[in-house]
Amino acid sequence: MDMLSRLIDLARPQASLDLRCLLSGGFDIDHAPMETGIAPFHLVLGGACLIETTGGGEVALRAGDFVLFPHGAAHRVRNVARSSATAPLTLSHDGMLPVRRNDGHDSNNGDAGNAPAAQPDVDLLCGRFVHSPGSSALLLNALPDPFHVSLGGAQALGPLQTVIALMRAEAEHRQPGALAIVTALSHALFAMALRVHGEQNASTSGVLTLLADARLGASVQSMLSAPERAWTIAELGDLAAMSRATYARHFNERAGMTVMDFLTQIRMTIACDLLLRTQRSAAEIGEMVGYQSEAAFGKAFQQSIGDTPGRYRRRPQEGEAAQGE
């Protein structure tokens, strides 16, 4: 399994679609902060809009743009002109998803004259990824907040554009199975957006940039595949065909952290996953991720996660609880 696929597998994000927004004129929609373990996202199927963050940031979105809030931060969706709301919001259902509109059109019954609704200024698909805190940390903590990927018409992003076009077609025609297809494509879209971000931001540091670095790839793959091994920087440098000092410096530049800090994060991420998905004891899991005693594992886990392995296993996983709502 490649490195990005492994990180996504550990994070186990479950896509869930909430609603579709068909908006025109002025609109200003507030999104409250989400619980831990829920990362809301928006995908622009058509038109354009603005996202305003609580910190005063602004993200301009156009058709094909994807934006994710890894930590569930509050934000607002506004029309490009930032004008005041021109009509009240209504909520109906189009046979696939709830639909929020501000043009007076009823997706269930049509408008008063049964005339087709005008083309909206923005067609927005809104959803969330539900994940388990701890096992998702290595991936989601590496993302900018908000995480925004723009197509920009680049030919290299053709597959991503194809996925979005298919999602739009399924949402538009609402044939049997459309919701299942769009939900599955949301998961694929997330993986492709992560890949594109890493490729487009090669000059920055972070886990995604690290994964896109061909020189460091073998060493990172080895750490993910064998976290139990007592890796040394010299051994990892050999895998990258670099001297110990050169490897350590290059890794730090690309990852934004030291080699050993990254290895610890890998071990804790895998340990969280094993605690939640298996019945193995803490001692067994500690040994599987490179700790010779349960006490050493417990101390490292507490320092990294902020809880003991036992309490982490027993505590409700907020993301999983949200899936059942």
C-alpha positions, 0 to 999 in steps of 0.5 A: 500500500502506498504512503498516502493510501496508508495514511487515509486508511489509518484516518478512516474518514467516512464521507457523509453528504448533508445537503446541496445549496442552490443560491442566487443573489445575496446570501450569508450562511453561518456554519457553527463549529463541529464536534471533534472528529468531524471535518466539514467540506464544500464542493462547488459544482457550479458558479462561485462564492466566498468562504469567510473564516473566524480568523478573518481569512477569506477563500474564493471558490469557483466551480470545481473547488474543494474546501475542507475544515480539518478541525471543524472550524466555524465559517461563513458562506457568502455571495461574491459581492458580499451583498445582504441576503435578498431572500429567505432560505428554504429547505426542501428535498430533491429526491437525493439530498436536502436542498437549501435555496433562496430563490423561492423554488420548491424542489419537491413541488416546483414553484407556483407557476411550475416554471423551471428554476433559474440557474443559481449563482452557486451550486454547492455540495456540502458534507463532512468526513467523520474520523476517529481522533488519534488515528487520523491525527498524522494526516489531518494535522498536516493539512492547512486549515482550511484545506483548499484545492482549486482546479484552475483549469490545469490539464494535469488535474483532468482526473479530478475534474472528471470526478467532480463532473460525475458528481455534478451529473449524479446530483443533477439527474438523481437516478437510483443509487445517485446518493451512494455514488456521490458519497463514494466519489466524495471519498475519492475526491478527498484522496485526489485533493490530498495528492494534488495539494502535495504536488502543487505545494512542493516548496512548502513543508509538511507530511503531504509534501514529504510524501511527494518527495521521491528521494525520501519516499522509501524511508517513509514507506519503511517507517510506515510498514515496520514501525516496530523496528528500532530505526536509526537515522543512518539506516533511513538515510541509506534507504534514501541514498543520503548521508546521515546528516544530509538525510536528517536535514532534508527530511526536516526541511520537507516534513517540518519536523525531525525524523524521530518526531515523525517516527513517533507520530507514525507509531502513535497513529498506528497504535490508536488505530489498533486500540480502536479496531482490535482487542489486542492488549496495550502491551501487544500494541506497544510491541507492534509499534516499537516499544519494549515494555508496556510502561514505555509505550504508555508513557509515550502514548500519554505524552503524544495523545494526552491520555493513557491507552486504556482510557483512549480505548474506552472513551467515546469516539466523537466522530463515530458517535456523530455517524450514528446521529 
